[in-house]
């Protein structure tokens, strides 16, 4: 490893060092000073984001071909760091209220973020696996972090067992693809696949299918979504918020690297399978959310549905002339999904008071008691539904436009139909807040950190909806980095 490699990888190094320093500080700081660990976590994240903005961009592989730092990895790192920063804000007072060990908690958030960053920069299959495990293992622990609650323990165990099984399938897929192509480098595998499909088609199809299954599990794609509702409900709410964005963002970063532009030129069957998964995920996620009264389960099924919209972009990216447009839509939507999902969970944390598992009835008359928080929640619900002038509308518009231009009219209609279904359950939350009389006196948990996180994400969702060019102007260069 050269000094240039160290400089280019400085965001990942800063995140790693920050996690280690937090663990050391946690050993020596008195209890009354441990709240400052949240501030140190944010400082490390901001420092990594600044380093990420100034690293030189190039497609040359690093560390013996294991990593590739290019425009797309730089933008993905921004998404991961923004998600980690907002999650740290939402956790700052929540962990104190719940009696959770703070040092380990923040270190796990940073280490999971490191795993996502490694996945976004991966240039070979082994690094994708290592990044996936670095992302996932901290999430397993965070899910079970509330040791006094059986639901949290059950969530952690379920997530660990199913996640380990998915990781094993992914590793088996890597072995099969290596056997078929003789390489673990992604670029070399894509170049050798046409010949490998003639020589050992079973290895290629089985290996690619197992890779897709492993990543689809992490992204909560139907039918590999079974873990998500129960784990989201049982895990600590701040951990659920981070899990909902980190696992999905990391998985789609790897999907973009593996199944991005060029798959159609190799085999159209893979594109058809991804399209079917997208349709099933959008429809099932939104229909299942209609029956949910628990807010965390509702947001879990919402997260599943949004994985379907993101898969649409992967499908549209197979039309080479439109690949850049589809990838722009995916990257924009992934950032906006991160903001609006974290913001919605932030409101849930505030509204839970000192309890857990908020229901819709607890939001009855919420706007009359807490108008500003209710207003922020309304923004998030409207954006998740894809209604203008929010950023969620712009993201869906970009993806649906790319799908239509790619000639996938049927998938586009399914996506629009699924979005129409989602309007009901998202606006039902708004209806309860503004139109139903108050039936709950559950106290709001007052936290400046959480209010700041909710406020910043709400403002960002509105600003990026009205002025999407603020983000879109940076996307063409990132999209071009994925083109063959």
N, C-alpha and C positions, 0 to 999 in steps of 0.2 A: 504494500500500500504506500503510495506516494503522498507528499504534502498536499498536492493538488486534490487527491482523493479525499483527504481529511477536510479540506476546505469546502469541497462540493457537498460533502456529507455532514457539514456542520449543523444543519437543523436536527438531524437524527442524533448526533452526538450531544447537542445541548439538551434535548429531551431526556436522553439516557442519564446524563450527569445530573440533571435536575431531580430525577426520580431517586437517584442514589443519595444526593444531598438531603432531600426531604426525609428519607429513612434515618439518616444520621442525626438530623436536627430533632426528629421526633424522640430520639433517645435522651436528649439532653435538655430540651425545653420544658419548663414548668407547665402545668396544665393550663394556667391562665394565659399563656403565650402561644398555645398551639393553634389558636385561630389564625395566627400569622402565616401558618403553613399554606393556607389558601392563597394568600398574597404572593408567597414565594412561588407557588405553582403557576399562578398567572404571569409572574415575572419571567419564569422560564419559558412559558408558552409564547409570550410576546417576543422574547429574545430569539427564540427559534423561528418565529414568523418573520422577523426582520432579517435574519440570516437567510431564510428561504427566498426573500425578495431580491437578495443581492448575489446569490450564487450564480456562477456562469453556467449557461444552458448549453448542453451539447448532447448528442446522441451516442457518443462513444461509451462503451461499457466500462464500469469501474469494478475494482476488486475481482480481477480475473473473470470478468464477464458476468458477475452475479447481479449487479445493479446497473440501471441506466437512468441518469438524471437528465430529463428533458422538460419541455414546456408542460407536458401533461402531468408529469410527476410533481412539478412545482405547483401547479394549480390544485392538484389533489392534496398536496401537503397543506395548502391554505385551508381547504375544507376540513381536513382532519384537525388542524390546530384551532380553527374557529370553533369546531365542535367541542374540543377538549377545554378550551377557554370558557365557553358558556357553561359547560358541565361543571367546571370548577366553581363558577359563580353560584350555580344552583345548589351546589353541595356545601358551600362554606358554612352556613348556619344549620343546614339540615343534619349534617353528621353530628354536630354538637347536640342538637335537640334529641336525636335518636341514641346518643351515647355510643357512637361508632368511633373506632380508633382512626384518628384523622391522618396520621402520617402514612400508614399503609394504604389508606383509601386513595389519597392523592397520588401516591407512587404508582398504584395500580392503574389509575387513569392515564398517567403519563406513559407507562410501559405498554398499555393497550394501544395508545396513540402511536407509539413507536412501531408496533406491529403493522398498523394500517399504513404508515408511511413506507415501510419496507415493501409491503404488497404493491403500493402504487409505483414504486421504483424498480420492481423486480424485472430482471432480464432472463431469468431461468426458472425452471419449475421448482427446484429445491428451495430457492429464496422465497417463492410464493408460499410454499409449505411452512417454512420457518417464520415468515411474516404472519401467516394465518394463525399459527400456534402462539406467537407472541401477542397477537391481538386477542385470541380467544381465552387463554388461560387466566389472565386478569379478570375477564368478564365472568368466567365461572365463579371466581372467588368473590367478586363484587355482588353477584346474584345471591350468594349465601352469607353476606356480610353481617346481617342481623341475626346473630346466633340465638337470640332469645325467642325468635318467631319461627314457628314450625313451617309456615308458608315460605319463608325465605330459604330455609334449609332444603325444603322440597324443590324449590325453584333452582337452586344451585346444583343439586344432585341430578335433576332431570336434564338441565342444560349441559352438565358435564358428560353424562352418559351418552346422550344423543349427539352432542358435539364431537365427542371422541370417536364415535362410530362414523360420523361424516368425515372427520379428518383421516380415518383409516381408509375409507373409500377413495378419498382424494389421493392419498399416498399410493394406493394400489394403481390408480389411474396413471400417476406419474411413472410408475415402474413399467406399465404396459406401453406407454408412449415411448419411453426410453428403449424398450425392447424392439419397438417397431422402427424407430428412426435412428437409434444409436446416439442420441444427443438429449441434453436437458436444456439447451439454450432455446428460448422461444423462437427467435428468428430462424435458427437452423431447422427446428422442428417444422415450422410452417413451410419452409422451402422443400423439405424432404417428404412432406405428407403425401403429395400426389403419387410419388413412387411407392411409398410405404402402403398406401391404400391398395395398390395393385398386388404387392407382395404379401402383406399380412393385414388384410382388411379387418379381421376380427379384433386384432390388437388395437388398431387405430380407433375403431368405433367404440370398443369397450373402454379404452383408456380415456378418450374424449368424453364419453358419457359419464364415467366416474368422476372426472374432473368437474364436469358441469353439476353433478349431483352434490358434490362436496361444497362447492361455492353457492349453489342454490339454497342449501340448508342454512348457511351463514346469512344469506340475504332474506331468509324466510319466504322463499318462493313456493307456491303451491305445486305439488303436494308435499313439500318438505318443510312445511310451516308449523307442524303440530306442536312444537315446543314453545312457540312465541307467546300465545295468550297466557298460558299458565306461568311462564317465567316472568313475563312483564308484570303480571299481577302480584306475584309473590316476592319479587326482588324489591329492595329499597327503591323508592320512587326516583331519587336522583341517579341511582345506578341504572334503573330502567331507561331514563332519559338518555344517558350516555350510550347504553347498549343499543338503543333503537337507531342511533345514527352511526356509531362507530362500526358495528358489525356490517351494516348495510353498505356504508361507504367503502370499507375495505374490500368487501366481496365484489362490489361493482368495479372497483379499481382493477382487481385481478381479472374479472370477466372481460373488461375492456382490453386488457393486454392479451388475453388468450383467444377471445371470440370476437374481436373487433373487426375492422374492415379487412376483407380478403378471405373470410371464411366461405362466402358464396362461391368464390373462384375455385375453392378446393372441394367443397361438398355442399350441395344445397339442402341435404337432409338435416344437417345441423341447424340451419337457419329456420327450417320448418318447425323443428322441435322447440327452439327458443321462442318462436312466435306462438306456438300452442301454450307453452308455459306462461307467456305474458298474458294471453287471453284468459286462461284459467285463474291466474293470480288476481287479475283486476276484478273479474266477476265474483269469485268466491270471497275475496277480502272485503269487498263492499257489501255484498249480501249478508255475510256473517256479521258485519258491524251493525247492521240494522237492528239486530236483536239484543245488542249489548246495553246494559244499564250502568255497568261499572266503567268509570272513565278510563282506567288503565287498560282494560280489555278492549274497549272501543278504540283506543289509540293503537293497540297492538294489531287489531285487524286493519286499521287504517294504514299502518306501516306495511302490512302484507300487500295491500292494494297498491301502494306506491311503488313497491318492488316491481309490480307488473308494468306500471308506466315507464319505469327505467329500462325494463327489458325491451319495451317497444323501441327505444332508441338504439339498443344493440341490434335489433332486427333491421331497422331502417338503415343502419350504418353499413349493411352489406351491399347496398346499392352504391357502388364506388363513386359516381359523380356527386352523390348527396351525402357521402360519409362525413364530411366536415360539418354539414348542417346538423346531422343527427347527433354527432359527438358534442357539438356546441350545446344542443338541447339537453343531453345527458349531464354534462358538467354543470350547466346552469341549474338544472332541476335538482341535482344532488346537493348543491350548495343551499338552495332555497329550502329543500326538504329538511336539511340539517337545522336551519334557523327556525322554521315554523314548528317542527316537532319538538325541539328543545324548549321553545317558548311555551308551547301548549303544556308540556310537562312541568315547566316552571310555575305556571298558574295552578296546576293541580297540587304541587307542593305547597304553595301559599294557601290554597283553599282547604287543604287537608287538616289544618290546625295541628293538633297533636295526635291525630289519628292517621289511619291509612285507608286505602281503598275507597276513594270518593265515588259516590253514585250520582246519577243525574239529578235525583231529588235534592241532593245537597246544594245544587246550583240554583234551586228555585229562588227567585228574587235576589239573586246575587248582585245584579247591577244596582239595585237600590241601596245595598249595604256597602259595596266596594266598586263604584262606577269605573275607576281607572283600570283596575285589574280585569273587570268584566269587559271593558273596551278592548284591552289587549287580547283577551281570549277570543273575542268576536273576530278580531283581525286574523288570528291564527286559523280559526275555523273556516272563515271565508277564503283564506288563501289555500288551505288544504283542499277545499272544494273546487278550487280553480276558478274563482269568480273575480273579475276585474274590480278595482285597479290594483290588485295585489300581485306579488311576484309569483305566486302559485299559478295564476292564469297565464303569465308569460311563459313559464316553464312548460306547462301542458301545451300551449300554443306552438312552441318551438318543436316539441316532440311530435305532436299530431301532424303538423305541417310536413315534417320530414317523412313521416310514415306515409302520408297521402302522396307526396311527390315520388316516393319509392314504389308506388303502385300497390301498396298493401291497404286497399280501401276497406276490406273486411276487418282487419285489425284496428284500423282507425275508428270504424263505427263501433266496435266492441269497446274501445277506450272511451269514446264519447258517451256511450250508454252507461258504462260503469261510473263515469264521472257524474252523470245525472243522478244515478242511484245514491252516490255519496253525498249529494247536496242535502238529502233528507236528514241523515244522521248528524252531519256537521251543523246544519242550521237548527236542529233540534236542541243542541247545546245552547245556542244563542237564544232560542225561544224560551228555554227554561230560565235563563239568566234575566231576560227582559220582560217576559210576558206572564210568567207564573208567579203567584204570591209566595212569599218567603215561608218555608216550612222548617227551616233549620237555623239554629243559632250557633252552629259550629264556628268557633273563632278562627279568624285568619291568622296564620303564622307570619308575624311581621319580621322581615329580614331585608336590610338594605342591599345586601349582595344579590339576593334572589330577585328583588324588584328591579335592580339594575340590569340583571341578565334578561328578564322578561321585557323590560323597556327597550333595551338595545335591539333585541331580536324583532320586536314589533315594529320599531322604526325602520329597521333594515328591510323587513318584508314589504312595507309600504313604499319606501324609497326605491327599492329595486323593481317594484311593480310599476311605478310611475316613470322611473328613469332606468330602464334595464340596460341601457348602453354603458352604464357605469361598470357593469360586469361583462357585457357582451364584447366590448372592445378588446378585452384580454383573451377571449376564447379562440379566435381563428388560429393564433400561433400554437395554442395548446392542442387544438384539434389536428393541425397539420402534423404534429409529432406522432400520431397514431396511424397515419396513412401509409400504405405499403409503398 
